[in-house]
Amino acid sequence: MGSIRGVLLDVDGTLVDSNDAHARAWEKALAEFGVDASYDEIRERIGKGGDKMIGELAGWSDESPEGRKLSERRQEIFLKEYLPTIQAFPKASELLARMHDAGLKLVVATSAKDVEMQPLLLRCGADRYIEEKTSSDDAERSKPDPDIVHAALERIGLPADEVIMLGDTPFDVEAAEDAGVRTIALRSGGWGPDGLAGAIAIYDDAADLLAHYDSSPLAN
C-alpha cells in the first residue's frame, strides 16, 4: 500500500448534516406520487443515488416519465424546504483545512446531483479546499456501484492505493472497496460499526477524526 496522498470526500452525512433532510424530501415526494414507503425504509437507503432509490422504492426506472418527474419533485422539495436548514458538522471545515495543509489532494465523490452539491460545499467551506468535484452527473450508476469513485480517481490523478475515501454509509464503503480504495467511515450519517464494516477506521464525526488526526490513516 502506498502512503496517502489524496482523499475522496463524500458530502451528505460526512461533512454536512443532511441525511435526515434527504430522507424527508424523498418521503414527501414519494407520497405525492402515491408510493407507500415508510421513513425508515427510505432512511436506510440514504447514500444511494436517485436511480437506486426510485427503482427500489417505487419500482420505476429513473429514466421513465414517472421516474423523471419523481426525481425532479424530490429535488424541488429538498432545495426549497430543507436545504436552507442544513448545517455543516462541527469542525468539518477545520478537518478539510487540516487535510489541505498536510498536502492531501481533495476531490468530492458524491451520489448527490451537482445542483444540490454546490450549496452544501459552501456550507462546510469545502469550496476553499477541494481541487475537483464528481457527482451523480459524472457517473452512469450511483453508489454503491463504484462508478463515482472511478470518476473521482481519474480527477485526482492518483493510484487507488494512495487514496482514502471519507464517507458515512455502507454504500460509500462498498463503492470504494469495489474500486480498490480504502475507507475511513464516520458515524455521523447514522450507521454504527456493523453498517460500516469494511472501513479501515471509524470515527464519530469530523470533529472526532480531527481530534485523532495524527493517529489516523490520514497521517500515514
Secondary structure, DSSP 8 states (H G I E B T S, - for coil): -----EEEE--BTTTBS-HHHHHHHHHHHHHHTT----HHHHHTTTTS-HHHHHHHHH---TTSHHHHHHHHHHHHHIIIIIGGG--B-TTHHHHHHHHHHTT-EEEEE-SS-HHHHHHHHHHTTGGGT-SEEE-GGG-SS-TTSSHHHHHHHHHHTS-GGGEEEEESSHHHHHHHHHTT-EEEEEGGGS--TTTTTT-SEEESSHHHHHHTGGGSGGG-
